[in-house]
């Protein structure tokens, strides 16, 4: 406002001065004498005014001609002009149309068309974050993995798109099966966004597959802090990782660290059978049989399992069968009607050569729940009571086609595993193995032997208990008149 007033005042002043000058020159008949290169010109008052007007006109033309030339030079150099604005607006319009067409093509399952339109958008629009991402996803769906990889790498150059680029490359490496590179990419993505749920899950899975149990526990702790894991699930999975960490330390020969890690795993999840077994064995190695027995009894109360009974037998390996039968009473009396407890009690009775008690302990399992182990126990009872070989062979024959019973089964893919592992060997699921009967009864044995693994222990020169294979059936009390069983 002030500057406009100043310009108006200056204009009025200049006009006033010019008017007064012209009036003075007309009244005094004054003129102007101009000498240029030996030439002399005398101008009257009117001629002076005309000369001044022409000078001003020439200066105005020169200034506008200079501005035109400057604008032309800017146009040639690509600076902002009306023409450049026109072309830019046209490119923006066409680029946005290409983006829309690419998105619609992706949604309708036309990846090649989407890739073509994404390339057009990338060429027309000056928005590299948007068009490069669209180009990468279109190329990925179109099967052009190299083009997609180049686009994802281009996204790594900017801070705002670096995570998206790493995530895209991570997904590609997982599809290719390059787990080593995928693990490094997952670690970088986790460093950028530690609260991203998908990144946490992928990193945890890759760390578990590569046996990086310490790193996996740190990732699991991050999931707990973000609130994406319930407390019970976190404790269970942390116990699984602690158990594997203990096994790794034990393999390295650091027994003290292994014992501490095993006990920690059991404290985190007392119902985790492998953790209870490892912790109990660590206490047995220290000579602390009381703590070992307490851990095993606590885990048995949650779920009876043959591995728990086997370690319970290791507490006192030199006891007699009658002593062992009495010491196992706290276990066999818990869940007395559970099939595992019934079979355990029958096995202990067979070891003590109390075959009628073994028959009472096995109860109706041969009729109601006939498994390989149950039928083989019945064969041992029949042999111990002096039954004919035909009767023994009958039970063993039925055992050949009977279900295996409970095994370590993956809840995700239903594959049966011979041993418990934290990661399913088939589908890669983490902590998906449970001890149950599989839907498909065919599969490998969970223990490698069905008959009395607790009682037999290490094979000796004169085994007292019959093994499931028919050719071992004649080792104990063969009938006097019949030939040995096959």
Buried (B, 14 or more C-beta within 10 A) or exposed (E): EEEEEEEEEEEEEEEEEEEEBBEEBEEEEEBBEEEEEEEEEEBBBEEBBEBBEEEEEEEEEEEEEEEEEEEEEEBEEEEEBEEEEEEEEEBBEBBBBBBEBBBEBBEEEBBBBBBBBBBBBBEBBEBBEBBBBBBBBBBBBBEBEEBBBBBBBBBBEEEEBBBBBBBBBBBBBBEEEEBEBBBBBBBBBBEEBBEBEEBBBBBBBBBBBEBBBEBBBBBBEBBBEEEBBEEEBBBBBBBBBBBBBBBBBBEEEEEEBBBBBBBBBBBBBBBBBBBBBBBBBBBBEBEEBEBBBEBBBBBBBBBBBBBBBBBBBBBBEEEEBEEBBEBBEBBBEEBEEBBBBBBBBBBBBBBBBBBEBBBEBBBEBBEEBBBBBBBBBBBBBBBBEEBBBEBBBBBBEBBEEBBBBBBBBBEBEBBBBBEBBBBBEBEBBBBBBEBEBBEEBEBEBBBEBBBBBBBBBEEEEEBBBBBBBBEBBBBBEBBEEEEEBE
